[in-house]
Amino acid sequence: MNNMCTTFDFFQQPMDTSFLGVNHEYKARAVYSTTATDWQERVNFYRMRAERLERAKYMMEKHDLGAIVCFVGENIRYLTGVYQGNWKNNIFIRYCVLPRGGEPILFETAGSDFECAKIDAPWLKDHIRTAITWKWSEVAEEWMASRMAAGVYDVLKEAGVTSEKIGIDVMDLRAYQELTKLGLNIVSAWPALSEARVVKTRDEIECLKISSAYGDAAMWKAIHEWAKPGVKESYVCAKVNEYLYEQGFDFVYDIIVASGGNTSPYRRWHTDKVVRQGDLMIIDINAIGPGGYFVDFVRCFKVDSKPTRKEKELYKECYGSLYAAIEQFKPGNLTSDVAARFPHYADDEFKTVTLQQFAHSIGLTLYEGMWISRAFSLEYPMEIKQNMCFAVETFAGHPNLEQTVRLEENLVVTDTGYELLTRCQFEEDFLG
């Protein structure tokens, strides 16, 4: 009898973590290299692609969809494992279709992009077709969009699902019109996709750890090397960008640098303001690491000076509310448990999300599918589950402050609680 396991079975073999005491992906300082080797498994991208697709298929069945059609680049990457730069992620020039009972069909941009996809993604085999790019075709838009819709319909017809609900992740009016002309029952795919993506596989968590490790290093350099009296906020922003791209990051989404008076009210973008001695500086790193997963965290520090008593109070206020919320991230807890620990803020006053006293899931996108805010989470709670990953952020934002404090951490929900993914130290001078 042949006892050899198949390739995929081999990839499913559990790791012996008895010595570690927890799953490897939950140990933030056990960070893999981004390069492959023969002596260590590291991030297993074959397994990650397979498990992501498996989750999407399961949620498609759960939500009773005949197919999922994706135009959002991160959803295309989740289903197909194909990435061709951030610039084309969300401009309706490529798409994919996952029919019930079938495999994903990628519609890739014609020309060199199409050829790159065939070379780069052999796992798709012959499931790559030419995309019809209908946007910005002016008077030809209706004709171009009808051809795009016809191509999607062909996949659905081949799978025998044209009479079922077809989930679409995002839609413009012209695409909706052309797809419904074909008699398709178009519904939102976001509930299924969000439920799939918000709970991470082990390899996704390993990728988040790697991104966080580089994010920590960039923040350390910003605090200790780049932020000095006389430089501009834009200089610090540029140095963080430079470092992350040198380390192989896919895309630096945004590096927010606010100093001095730009922290109160908090301006969430950099300017060419000169940094002064004694400025508080808030740095928010938002970037996609070499495995495709985000780091998004914040530190606040004082430039070349000691904090005042008032600044210490603000820092402790922000830090205290941050960790009061973080302590609620346990499997079985509710998002209302987290939101209840955030300070009363404009979220309460206006019943909308300020993104300042706040938590959000992270993954392939900065906002993966679940937000936590006092605007709605107290009244509409959701369950927190193992392997969800979040960025948690708080703010000491009060009127009449010369400058103020903001902080943010990244974490993964484990089987018993949480593990921090970001490990850059907080300012001891502020907490002492």
C-alpha positions as a Python dict, from the first residue, in 0.01 Angstrom:
ca = {
    (1, 'M'): (0, 0, 0),
    (2, 'N'): (123, 349, -84),
    (3, 'N'): (135, 550, 240),
    (4, 'M'): (269, 862, 75),
    (5, 'C'): (45, 1163, 141),
    (6, 'T'): (-58, 1396, -139),
    (7, 'T'): (104, 1737, -177),
    (8, 'F'): (-197, 1915, -28),
    (9, 'D'): (-223, 1663, 257),
    (10, 'F'): (141, 1735, 336),
    (11, 'F'): (70, 2106, 357),
    (12, 'Q'): (-209, 2034, 604),
    (13, 'Q'): (15, 1854, 853),
    (14, 'P'): (-4, 2025, 1195),
    (15, 'M'): (306, 2186, 1338),
    (16, 'D'): (433, 2043, 1667),
    (17, 'T'): (417, 2347, 1896),
    (18, 'S'): (424, 2157, 2227),
    (19, 'F'): (746, 2334, 2326),
    (20, 'L'): (607, 2677, 2233),
    (21, 'G'): (287, 2621, 2431),
    (22, 'V'): (72, 2806, 2176),
    (23, 'N'): (21, 2810, 1801),
    (24, 'H'): (323, 2952, 1620),
    (25, 'E'): (112, 3225, 1457),
    (26, 'Y'): (22, 3359, 1805),
    (27, 'K'): (387, 3423, 1902),
    (28, 'A'): (451, 3775, 1781),
    (29, 'R'): (828, 3753, 1818),
    (30, 'A'): (849, 3424, 1626),
    (31, 'V'): (864, 3605, 1293),
    (32, 'Y'): (949, 3418, 975),
    (33, 'S'): (1180, 3547, 707),
    (34, 'T'): (1011, 3658, 386),
    (35, 'T'): (1239, 3436, 178),
    (36, 'A'): (1177, 3065, 123),
    (37, 'T'): (1411, 2787, 233),
    (38, 'D'): (1425, 2408, 242),
    (39, 'W'): (1470, 2373, 618),
    (40, 'Q'): (1165, 2560, 748),
    (41, 'E'): (807, 2580, 628),
    (42, 'R'): (758, 2953, 695),
    (43, 'V'): (455, 3117, 532),
    (44, 'N'): (295, 2853, 313),
    (45, 'F'): (139, 3046, 28),
    (46, 'Y'): (6, 2733, -144),
    (47, 'R'): (-189, 2651, 172),
    (48, 'M'): (-295, 3013, 223),
    (49, 'R'): (-443, 3040, -126),
    (50, 'A'): (-624, 2708, -84),
    (51, 'E'): (-765, 2790, 259),
    (52, 'R'): (-880, 3138, 158),
    (53, 'L'): (-1064, 2995, -141),
    (54, 'E'): (-1213, 2722, 77),
    (55, 'R'): (-1346, 2985, 320),
    (56, 'A'): (-1498, 3187, 34),
    (57, 'K'): (-1668, 2880, -108),
    (58, 'Y'): (-1810, 2789, 233),
    (59, 'M'): (-1950, 3140, 287),
    (60, 'M'): (-2094, 3144, -64),
    (61, 'E'): (-2292, 2829, 27),
    (62, 'K'): (-2387, 2968, 367),
    (63, 'H'): (-2526, 3287, 210),
    (64, 'D'): (-2698, 3093, -71),
    (65, 'L'): (-2515, 3252, -361),
    (66, 'G'): (-2486, 3091, -703),
    (67, 'A'): (-2167, 3283, -767),
    (68, 'I'): (-1952, 3570, -646),
    (69, 'V'): (-1833, 3834, -892),
    (70, 'C'): (-1550, 4056, -768),
    (71, 'F'): (-1422, 4388, -901),
    (72, 'V'): (-1234, 4489, -584),
    (73, 'G'): (-866, 4406, -618),
    (74, 'E'): (-822, 4263, -269),
    (75, 'N'): (-1120, 4032, -318),
    (76, 'I'): (-974, 3919, -650),
    (77, 'R'): (-646, 3847, -471),
    (78, 'Y'): (-829, 3659, -193),
    (79, 'L'): (-1003, 3430, -443),
    (80, 'T'): (-732, 3388, -707),
    (81, 'G'): (-401, 3472, -540),
    (82, 'V'): (-320, 3720, -819),
    (83, 'Y'): (-181, 4068, -751),
    (84, 'Q'): (-63, 4314, -1016),
    (85, 'G'): (1, 4635, -829),
    (86, 'N'): (-216, 4860, -617),
    (87, 'W'): (-289, 5103, -901),
    (88, 'K'): (-534, 4867, -1071),
    (89, 'N'): (-704, 4736, -758),
    (90, 'N'): (-1029, 4930, -768),
    (91, 'I'): (-1077, 5092, -1109),
    (92, 'F'): (-1301, 4830, -1273),
    (93, 'I'): (-1048, 4710, -1531),
    (94, 'R'): (-1028, 4347, -1409),
    (95, 'Y'): (-1261, 4109, -1228),
    (96, 'C'): (-1313, 3747, -1133),
    (97, 'V'): (-1605, 3506, -1101),
    (98, 'L'): (-1634, 3221, -849),
    (99, 'P'): (-1930, 2999, -947),
    (100, 'R'): (-2085, 2754, -706),
    (101, 'G'): (-1919, 2415, -744),
    (102, 'G'): (-1640, 2556, -963),
    (103, 'E'): (-1305, 2730, -949),
    (104, 'P'): (-1240, 3104, -982),
    (105, 'I'): (-1217, 3251, -1331),
    (106, 'L'): (-990, 3555, -1354),
    (107, 'F'): (-1066, 3820, -1616),
    (108, 'E'): (-730, 3995, -1646),
    (109, 'T'): (-638, 4313, -1832),
    (110, 'A'): (-540, 4236, -2192),
    (111, 'G'): (-181, 4267, -2309),
    (112, 'S'): (126, 4220, -2090),
    (113, 'D'): (-86, 4198, -1771),
    (114, 'F'): (-269, 3898, -1918),
    (115, 'E'): (60, 3732, -2007),
    (116, 'C'): (205, 3802, -1661),
    (117, 'A'): (-98, 3639, -1499),
    (118, 'K'): (-49, 3323, -1705),
    (119, 'I'): (317, 3308, -1605),
    (120, 'D'): (277, 3411, -1239),
    (121, 'A'): (-32, 3207, -1142),
    (122, 'P'): (3, 2851, -1274),
    (123, 'W'): (-250, 2735, -1012),
    (124, 'L'): (-523, 2903, -1218),
    (125, 'K'): (-435, 2674, -1511),
    (126, 'D'): (-664, 2769, -1802),
    (127, 'H'): (-900, 2978, -1586),
    (128, 'I'): (-776, 3317, -1710),
    (129, 'R'): (-975, 3515, -1965),
    (130, 'T'): (-943, 3863, -2112),
    (131, 'A'): (-1116, 4142, -1921),
    (132, 'I'): (-1331, 4400, -2099),
    (133, 'T'): (-1251, 4740, -1950),
    (134, 'W'): (-1569, 4941, -1986),
    (135, 'K'): (-1500, 5237, -1758),
    (136, 'W'): (-1406, 5574, -1914),
    (137, 'S'): (-1493, 5456, -2263),
    (138, 'E'): (-1728, 5757, -2300),
    (139, 'V'): (-1988, 5704, -2576),
    (140, 'A'): (-1875, 5340, -2611),
    (141, 'E'): (-1939, 5262, -2243),
    (142, 'E'): (-2272, 5085, -2294),
    (143, 'W'): (-2127, 4862, -2566),
    (144, 'M'): (-1811, 4784, -2368),
    (145, 'A'): (-2006, 4713, -2048),
    (146, 'S'): (-2244, 4482, -2235),
    (147, 'R'): (-1946, 4277, -2352),
    (148, 'M'): (-1809, 4261, -1996),
    (149, 'A'): (-2149, 4143, -1870),
    (150, 'A'): (-2172, 3884, -2149),
    (151, 'G'): (-1836, 3737, -2044),
    (152, 'V'): (-1948, 3710, -1682),
    (153, 'Y'): (-2278, 3555, -1795),
    (154, 'D'): (-2090, 3292, -1999),
    (155, 'V'): (-1912, 3171, -1682),
    (156, 'L'): (-2240, 3159, -1490),
    (157, 'K'): (-2410, 2971, -1775),
    (158, 'E'): (-2128, 2719, -1795),
    (159, 'A'): (-2171, 2655, -1419),
    (160, 'G'): (-2552, 2639, -1447),
    (161, 'V'): (-2615, 2915, -1191),
    (162, 'T'): (-2775, 3193, -1400),
    (163, 'S'): (-3107, 3162, -1215),
    (164, 'E'): (-2951, 3184, -868),
    (165, 'K'): (-2855, 3489, -661),
    (166, 'I'): (-2530, 3640, -792),
    (167, 'G'): (-2325, 3828, -535),
    (168, 'I'): (-2132, 4136, -650),
    (169, 'D'): (-1873, 4299, -423),
    (170, 'V'): (-1899, 4652, -566),
    (171, 'M'): (-2092, 4792, -858),
    (172, 'D'): (-2124, 5100, -1074),
    (173, 'L'): (-2456, 5183, -1233),
    (174, 'R'): (-2359, 5088, -1589),
    (175, 'A'): (-2234, 4743, -1489),
    (176, 'Y'): (-2547, 4684, -1282),
    (177, 'Q'): (-2769, 4780, -1575),
    (178, 'E'): (-2592, 4549, -1819),
    (179, 'L'): (-2587, 4251, -1582),
    (180, 'T'): (-2955, 4287, -1493),
    (181, 'K'): (-3045, 4316, -1863),
    (182, 'L'): (-2930, 3954, -1887),
    (183, 'G'): (-3185, 3854, -1624),
    (184, 'L'): (-2937, 3807, -1340),
    (185, 'N'): (-3054, 3846, -979),
    (186, 'I'): (-2782, 4074, -844),
    (187, 'V'): (-2730, 4093, -465),
    (188, 'S'): (-2449, 4211, -239),
    (189, 'A'): (-2157, 3971, -196),
    (190, 'W'): (-2011, 4169, 94),
    (191, 'P'): (-2179, 3971, 375),
    (192, 'A'): (-2025, 3649, 243),
    (193, 'L'): (-1685, 3799, 158),
    (194, 'S'): (-1660, 3989, 485),
    (195, 'E'): (-1746, 3682, 690),
    (196, 'A'): (-1481, 3485, 500),
    (197, 'R'): (-1205, 3743, 525),
    (198, 'V'): (-1253, 3869, 881),
    (199, 'V'): (-1137, 3535, 1029),
    (200, 'K'): (-777, 3468, 925),
    (201, 'T'): (-593, 3151, 833),
    (202, 'R'): (-265, 3073, 1011),
    (203, 'D'): (-59, 3190, 715),
    (204, 'E'): (-248, 3517, 693),
    (205, 'I'): (-163, 3579, 1059),
    (206, 'E'): (204, 3501, 989),
    (207, 'C'): (197, 3762, 710),
    (208, 'L'): (43, 4017, 946),
    (209, 'K'): (321, 3943, 1198),
    (210, 'I'): (588, 4005, 936),
    (211, 'S'): (429, 4335, 834),
    (212, 'S'): (408, 4438, 1200),
    (213, 'A'): (775, 4357, 1258),
    (214, 'Y'): (881, 4589, 977),
    (215, 'G'): (631, 4849, 1095),
    (216, 'D'): (786, 4839, 1443),
    (217, 'A'): (1131, 4891, 1294),
    (218, 'A'): (1014, 5185, 1082),
    (219, 'M'): (853, 5346, 1388),
    (220, 'W'): (1172, 5303, 1594),
    (221, 'K'): (1374, 5470, 1322),
    (222, 'A'): (1123, 5753, 1296),
    (223, 'I'): (1137, 5817, 1672),
    (224, 'H'): (1513, 5780, 1720),
    (225, 'E'): (1666, 5879, 1386),
    (226, 'W'): (1437, 6084, 1162),
    (227, 'A'): (1220, 6305, 1387),
    (228, 'K'): (1441, 6599, 1485),
    (229, 'P'): (1395, 6971, 1532),
    (230, 'G'): (1424, 7145, 1196),
    (231, 'V'): (1302, 6865, 969),
    (232, 'K'): (958, 6872, 811),
    (233, 'E'): (668, 6635, 869),
    (234, 'S'): (702, 6546, 501),
    (235, 'Y'): (1063, 6439, 559),
    (236, 'V'): (965, 6188, 828),
    (237, 'C'): (685, 6060, 603),
    (238, 'A'): (931, 6017, 316),
    (239, 'K'): (1185, 5828, 528),
    (240, 'V'): (923, 5578, 649),
    (241, 'N'): (809, 5527, 289),
    (242, 'E'): (1167, 5476, 176),
    (243, 'Y'): (1242, 5219, 446),
    (244, 'L'): (928, 5012, 390),
    (245, 'Y'): (969, 5001, 12),
    (246, 'E'): (1335, 4900, 55),
    (247, 'Q'): (1214, 4607, 269),
    (248, 'G'): (986, 4484, -10),
    (249, 'F'): (646, 4619, 93),
    (250, 'D'): (374, 4587, -170),
    (251, 'F'): (238, 4935, -112),
    (252, 'V'): (268, 5214, 143),
    (253, 'Y'): (-93, 5319, 182),
    (254, 'D'): (-40, 5629, 395),
    (255, 'I'): (205, 5752, 654),
    (256, 'I'): (34, 6011, 873),
    (257, 'V'): (275, 6249, 1047),
    (258, 'A'): (128, 6523, 1267),
    (259, 'S'): (335, 6736, 1502),
    (260, 'G'): (276, 7016, 1749),
    (261, 'G'): (-39, 7210, 1670),
    (262, 'N'): (-126, 6964, 1394),
    (263, 'T'): (-211, 6710, 1667),
    (264, 'S'): (-494, 6927, 1807),
    (265, 'P'): (-721, 6917, 1617),
    (266, 'Y'): (-555, 6607, 1476),
    (267, 'R'): (-471, 6645, 1107),
    (268, 'R'): (-456, 6294, 963),
    (269, 'W'): (-210, 6374, 687),
    (270, 'H'): (143, 6512, 667),
    (271, 'T'): (230, 6871, 577),
    (272, 'D'): (552, 7060, 517),
    (273, 'K'): (534, 7205, 869),
    (274, 'V'): (873, 7231, 1037),
    (275, 'V'): (915, 7016, 1349),
    (276, 'R'): (1006, 7211, 1662),
    (277, 'Q'): (1179, 7098, 1980),
    (278, 'G'): (907, 7005, 2228),
    (279, 'D'): (651, 6909, 1964),
    (280, 'L'): (442, 6602, 2027),
    (281, 'M'): (450, 6390, 1713),
    (282, 'I'): (188, 6134, 1611),
    (283, 'I'): (295, 5882, 1345),
    (284, 'D'): (41, 5642, 1194),
    (285, 'I'): (192, 5373, 969),
    (286, 'N'): (-49, 5218, 715),
    (287, 'A'): (123, 4984, 472),
    (288, 'I'): (93, 4649, 294),
    (289, 'G'): (380, 4414, 370),
    (290, 'P'): (563, 4180, 131),
    (291, 'G'): (304, 3903, 183),
    (292, 'G'): (12, 4133, 102),
    (293, 'Y'): (-112, 4206, 456),
    (294, 'F'): (-145, 4535, 642),
    (295, 'V'): (19, 4689, 941),
    (296, 'D'): (-165, 4990, 1085),
    (297, 'F'): (-51, 5134, 1418),
    (298, 'V'): (28, 5462, 1593),
    (299, 'R'): (282, 5592, 1839),
    (300, 'C'): (309, 5938, 1992),
    (301, 'F'): (628, 6087, 2135),
    (302, 'K'): (790, 6420, 2217),
    (303, 'V'): (1066, 6556, 1997),
    (304, 'D'): (1392, 6619, 2184),
    (305, 'S'): (1225, 6717, 2512),
    (306, 'K'): (1060, 6581, 2826),
    (307, 'P'): (681, 6566, 2859),
    (308, 'T'): (491, 6812, 3075),
    (309, 'R'): (252, 6701, 3348),
    (310, 'K'): (-46, 6776, 3123),
    (311, 'E'): (103, 6577, 2835),
    (312, 'K'): (159, 6282, 3068),
    (313, 'E'): (-205, 6298, 3174),
    (314, 'L'): (-321, 6296, 2813),
    (315, 'Y'): (-89, 6008, 2725),
    (316, 'K'): (-208, 5799, 3021),
    (317, 'E'): (-571, 5876, 2931),
    (318, 'C'): (-518, 5754, 2574),
    (319, 'Y'): (-312, 5451, 2679),
    (320, 'G'): (-561, 5354, 2948),
    (321, 'S'): (-862, 5361, 2717),
    (322, 'L'): (-665, 5174, 2449),
    (323, 'Y'): (-580, 4883, 2677),
    (324, 'A'): (-919, 4880, 2846),
    (325, 'A'): (-1061, 4809, 2499),
    (326, 'I'): (-787, 4563, 2402),
    (327, 'E'): (-851, 4352, 2713),
    (328, 'Q'): (-1200, 4276, 2579),
    (329, 'F'): (-1071, 4095, 2270),
    (330, 'K'): (-1150, 3737, 2365),
    (331, 'P'): (-1339, 3466, 2173),
    (332, 'G'): (-1706, 3484, 2266),
    (333, 'N'): (-1696, 3846, 2379),
    (334, 'L'): (-1900, 4099, 2186),
    (335, 'T'): (-1800, 4412, 1999),
    (336, 'S'): (-2018, 4599, 2251),
    (337, 'D'): (-1774, 4489, 2525),
    (338, 'V'): (-1496, 4665, 2334),
    (339, 'A'): (-1698, 4975, 2243),
    (340, 'A'): (-1807, 5024, 2604),
    (341, 'R'): (-1440, 5084, 2696),
    (342, 'F'): (-1387, 5357, 2438),
    (343, 'P'): (-1425, 5715, 2567),
    (344, 'H'): (-1744, 5907, 2500),
    (345, 'Y'): (-1677, 6101, 2180),
    (346, 'A'): (-1839, 6239, 1865),
    (347, 'D'): (-1935, 5879, 1777),
    (348, 'D'): (-2191, 5907, 2059),
    (349, 'E'): (-2299, 6261, 1979),
    (350, 'F'): (-2359, 6211, 1606),
    (351, 'K'): (-2408, 5831, 1594),
    (352, 'T'): (-2147, 5795, 1322),
    (353, 'V'): (-1793, 5662, 1313),
    (354, 'T'): (-1510, 5912, 1364),
    (355, 'L'): (-1237, 5648, 1320),
    (356, 'Q'): (-1070, 5791, 1629),
    (357, 'Q'): (-1217, 5599, 1928),
    (358, 'F'): (-1243, 5287, 1721),
    (359, 'A'): (-1130, 4937, 1620),
    (360, 'H'): (-1128, 4776, 1278),
    (361, 'S'): (-1032, 4440, 1135),
    (362, 'I'): (-720, 4434, 917),
    (363, 'G'): (-588, 4193, 656),
    (364, 'L'): (-551, 4230, 280),
    (365, 'T'): (-724, 4565, 325),
    (366, 'L'): (-696, 4830, 592),
    (367, 'Y'): (-1065, 4783, 672),
    (368, 'E'): (-1127, 4412, 632),
    (369, 'G'): (-1493, 4389, 721),
    (370, 'M'): (-1569, 4465, 1086),
    (371, 'W'): (-1568, 4803, 1258),
    (372, 'I'): (-1622, 4865, 1629),
    (373, 'S'): (-1757, 5205, 1735),
    (374, 'R'): (-1982, 5347, 2003),
    (375, 'A'): (-2192, 5477, 1710),
    (376, 'F'): (-2353, 5134, 1660),
    (377, 'S'): (-2168, 4851, 1836),
    (378, 'L'): (-2338, 4907, 2170),
    (379, 'E'): (-2681, 4854, 2013),
    (380, 'Y'): (-2578, 4611, 1737),
    (381, 'P'): (-2309, 4385, 1884),
    (382, 'M'): (-2124, 4113, 1693),
    (383, 'E'): (-1934, 3815, 1830),
    (384, 'I'): (-1554, 3829, 1846),
    (385, 'K'): (-1402, 3506, 1712),
    (386, 'Q'): (-1066, 3335, 1725),
    (387, 'N'): (-822, 3440, 1449),
    (388, 'M'): (-984, 3776, 1390),
    (389, 'C'): (-719, 4049, 1361),
    (390, 'F'): (-780, 4409, 1465),
    (391, 'A'): (-626, 4754, 1483),
    (392, 'V'): (-744, 4931, 1799),
    (393, 'E'): (-701, 5308, 1828),
    (394, 'T'): (-787, 5578, 2080),
    (395, 'F'): (-739, 5953, 2105),
    (396, 'A'): (-719, 6216, 2378),
    (397, 'G'): (-892, 6478, 2168),
    (398, 'H'): (-1031, 6765, 2374),
    (399, 'P'): (-1086, 7134, 2290),
    (400, 'N'): (-835, 7399, 2388),
    (401, 'L'): (-529, 7171, 2389),
    (402, 'E'): (-201, 7297, 2246),
    (403, 'Q'): (-117, 6942, 2137),
    (404, 'T'): (-242, 6595, 2221),
    (405, 'V'): (-200, 6218, 2198),
    (406, 'R'): (-316, 5929, 1980),
    (407, 'L'): (-217, 5559, 2002),
    (408, 'E'): (-297, 5237, 1816),
    (409, 'E'): (-209, 4867, 1840),
    (410, 'N'): (-258, 4559, 1618),
    (411, 'L'): (-365, 4224, 1762),
    (412, 'V'): (-486, 3874, 1681),
    (413, 'V'): (-763, 3705, 1880),
    (414, 'T'): (-628, 3373, 2006),
    (415, 'D'): (-809, 3073, 2154),
    (416, 'T'): (-788, 3228, 2504),
    (417, 'G'): (-755, 3604, 2454),
    (418, 'Y'): (-534, 3818, 2232),
    (419, 'E'): (-174, 3853, 2122),
    (420, 'L'): (-25, 4188, 2024),
    (421, 'L'): (127, 4193, 1677),
    (422, 'T'): (284, 4541, 1710),
    (423, 'R'): (555, 4555, 1974),
    (424, 'C'): (714, 4899, 1942),
    (425, 'Q'): (750, 5030, 2298),
    (426, 'F'): (545, 5313, 2442),
    (427, 'E'): (709, 5621, 2590),
    (428, 'E'): (824, 5547, 2948),
    (429, 'D'): (862, 5918, 3020),
    (430, 'F'): (487, 5959, 2968),
    (431, 'L'): (376, 5656, 3167),
    (432, 'G'): (609, 5696, 3465),
}
